[in-house]
Amino acid sequence: MGSSFAPTVGVASTHPQDMPREHADLPVWNSENWFYEDWQPGHRIRSLRRTIAEGESHLFNTLVVDIHPYVQDQMFAEKEGMFGRRLVAGAFVFSAGLGLVATNCVNAFSYGYDKLRFIKPVFIGDTIYTVRTNFDKKPRYEEMGLTRASYEVFKGEGELVLYCEHLQTVKYRNPADFEGLTESGTS
């Protein structure tokens, strides 16, 4: 199944002024510079897989002061918990799962998340991957439109563990094309 979406990762530069020109003109790896007009509803991508290790799970819990026994107390999780082993915090699954498909677009800014659901537990040692599906877009502000995509995080061989929808504001390539179409009706 092919895609008509042209690759954008590592194909352009932001041309920073504070480095040698020969470096500034190089394409930036793991960064994109697509605009609102480039967003294609229906386009899908899949991430690489990532196994969640005990150390990173524990570090995340320490950083956010999540000391719930299901994620921090091995004895509780094994003897009293309903899963028989420690969970990975849902907030970490959310962060890691979205990070797997983050493309670092310099023209897009997170507006928020809707419909966040933790569907199944993730355990230390589980391997996750993410599928992002572009849903829709609409003109919103004078300089930026709003896009919406779903993120589905799977573990193992395809068990859905997390779902959410990500809203982003994205710069227009040519704001004049959207005059009169924005939320306020003016540009």
C-alpha positions as CSV (number, residue, x, y, z in Angstrom):
1,M,0.0,0.0,0.0
2,G,1.7,3.2,-1.2
3,S,1.4,6.7,-0.2
4,S,1.2,9.9,-2.2
5,F,2.6,11.9,0.7
6,A,6.1,13.2,-0.2
7,P,8.8,12.6,2.4
8,T,9.6,15.7,4.4
9,V,11.9,14.4,7.1
10,G,15.5,15.5,6.5
11,V,14.8,17.1,3.1
12,A,14.9,20.9,4.0
13,S,16.8,23.3,6.2
14,T,15.6,26.1,8.4
15,H,18.7,28.0,7.4
16,P,19.8,29.3,10.8
17,Q,22.0,32.4,10.7
18,D,24.2,31.4,13.7
19,M,26.3,28.7,12.0
20,P,28.5,28.3,9.0
21,R,26.4,28.6,5.8
22,E,27.6,25.2,4.6
23,H,26.1,23.7,7.7
24,A,23.0,25.9,7.8
25,D,22.0,24.8,4.2
26,L,22.1,21.1,5.1
27,P,18.7,19.3,5.5
28,V,17.8,18.9,9.2
29,W,17.4,15.2,10.3
30,N,14.3,14.3,12.3
31,S,12.7,17.7,11.6
32,E,10.1,18.7,9.1
33,N,8.9,22.0,7.7
34,W,5.6,21.2,6.1
35,F,2.8,23.8,6.2
36,Y,-1.0,23.6,6.7
37,E,-1.5,23.3,3.0
38,D,0.7,20.1,2.9
39,W,-1.4,18.2,5.5
40,Q,-3.1,15.3,3.8
41,P,-6.1,13.8,5.6
42,G,-6.0,10.0,5.5
43,H,-2.2,9.8,5.4
44,R,-0.8,7.2,7.9
45,I,2.6,6.4,9.3
46,R,3.9,3.7,11.7
47,S,6.8,4.2,14.1
48,L,9.7,1.9,14.9
49,R,9.2,-0.3,17.9
50,R,10.5,0.4,21.4
51,T,10.8,-1.9,24.4
52,I,10.1,-0.2,27.7
53,A,12.8,-1.0,30.2
54,E,12.5,-1.0,34.0
55,G,15.1,1.8,34.4
56,E,13.3,4.3,32.1
57,S,10.0,3.5,33.6
58,H,11.4,4.1,37.1
59,L,13.1,7.3,36.0
60,F,9.9,8.6,34.6
61,N,8.0,7.8,37.8
62,T,10.7,9.5,39.8
63,L,10.6,12.6,37.6
64,V,6.8,13.0,37.9
65,V,6.6,11.8,41.5
66,D,4.3,8.9,40.6
67,I,4.7,6.5,43.5
68,H,1.5,4.5,42.9
69,P,2.1,0.9,44.1
70,Y,1.1,-0.5,40.7
71,V,4.1,1.3,39.1
72,Q,6.7,1.5,41.9
73,D,6.1,-1.4,44.4
74,Q,7.2,-4.8,43.0
75,M,5.9,-6.7,46.1
76,F,2.5,-5.1,46.0
77,A,2.1,-5.6,42.2
78,E,3.0,-9.3,42.4
79,K,1.1,-10.2,45.6
80,E,-1.8,-7.8,45.8
81,G,-2.2,-6.2,42.4
82,M,-4.7,-7.4,39.9
83,F,-2.1,-7.9,37.1
84,G,0.6,-9.8,39.1
85,R,3.3,-7.5,37.9
86,R,4.2,-3.8,37.7
87,L,2.6,-1.5,35.2
88,V,4.3,1.2,33.1
89,A,2.6,4.5,34.0
90,G,0.0,5.5,31.5
91,A,1.5,9.0,31.2
92,F,4.8,7.4,30.2
93,V,3.1,5.2,27.6
94,F,1.4,8.3,26.2
95,S,4.7,10.3,26.1
96,A,6.8,7.4,24.7
97,G,4.1,6.4,22.2
98,L,3.6,9.9,20.8
99,G,7.3,10.5,20.8
100,L,7.8,7.5,18.5
101,V,5.9,9.4,15.7
102,A,7.0,12.9,16.6
103,T,8.3,14.6,13.5
104,N,9.4,17.9,15.0
105,C,7.7,20.1,12.4
106,V,9.0,23.6,12.9
107,N,5.6,25.0,11.6
108,A,3.3,23.0,13.9
109,F,2.4,23.6,17.6
110,S,0.5,21.4,19.9
111,Y,-3.0,22.7,20.6
112,G,-4.1,19.8,22.8
113,Y,-5.3,16.2,23.0
114,D,-8.8,14.8,22.9
115,K,-10.2,11.3,23.6
116,L,-7.2,10.1,25.5
117,R,-7.9,6.5,26.6
118,F,-5.7,3.9,28.3
119,I,-7.2,0.8,26.8
120,K,-5.0,-2.0,28.1
121,P,-2.1,-2.2,30.6
122,V,1.5,-2.0,29.5
123,F,4.1,-3.8,31.6
124,I,7.9,-3.4,32.0
125,G,9.5,-5.2,29.1
126,D,6.6,-4.7,26.7
127,T,7.4,-3.5,23.2
128,I,5.2,-0.7,21.8
129,Y,4.8,1.0,18.4
130,T,2.5,3.8,17.2
131,V,0.3,4.5,14.2
132,R,-0.6,8.1,13.3
133,T,-3.6,8.8,11.0
134,N,-4.2,12.3,9.8
135,F,-7.9,13.1,10.1
136,D,-8.9,16.6,9.1
137,K,-7.9,20.3,9.0
138,K,-9.7,23.6,9.1
139,P,-8.6,27.2,8.9
140,R,-8.6,28.7,12.4
141,Y,-6.5,31.8,12.9
142,E,-4.9,34.5,10.7
143,E,-1.6,32.8,10.5
144,M,-2.4,29.2,11.3
145,G,-4.9,26.4,10.7
146,L,-5.9,23.5,13.0
147,T,-5.2,19.9,12.2
148,R,-6.3,16.7,13.9
149,A,-4.7,13.2,13.9
150,S,-5.2,10.0,15.8
151,Y,-2.4,8.2,17.7
152,E,-2.9,4.5,18.3
153,V,-0.2,2.9,20.5
154,F,0.0,-0.9,20.2
155,K,2.1,-3.5,22.2
156,G,3.4,-6.8,21.1
157,E,2.0,-8.0,17.8
158,G,-0.8,-5.4,17.5
159,E,-2.8,-5.1,20.8
160,L,-4.2,-1.6,21.1
161,V,-3.2,-0.1,24.5
162,L,-3.7,3.7,24.0
163,Y,-5.7,6.0,21.8
164,C,-5.9,9.8,21.5
165,E,-6.4,12.6,19.0
166,H,-3.8,15.3,18.7
167,L,-4.8,18.9,17.7
168,Q,-2.1,21.1,16.3
169,T,-2.0,24.6,15.0
170,V,0.0,24.8,11.8
171,K,1.4,27.8,10.0
172,Y,0.0,28.6,6.6
173,R,2.5,28.8,3.7
174,N,0.4,31.7,2.4
175,P,-1.9,33.3,5.0
176,A,-3.6,35.5,2.3
177,D,-5.2,32.3,0.8
178,F,-7.2,31.9,4.1
179,E,-8.5,35.5,4.4
180,G,-12.2,35.4,5.4
181,L,-12.1,31.7,6.2
182,T,-10.7,31.9,9.7
183,E,-12.7,31.5,12.9
184,S,-13.3,35.2,13.2
185,G,-14.1,35.6,9.6
186,T,-11.3,38.2,9.1
187,S,-7.6,37.9,8.7
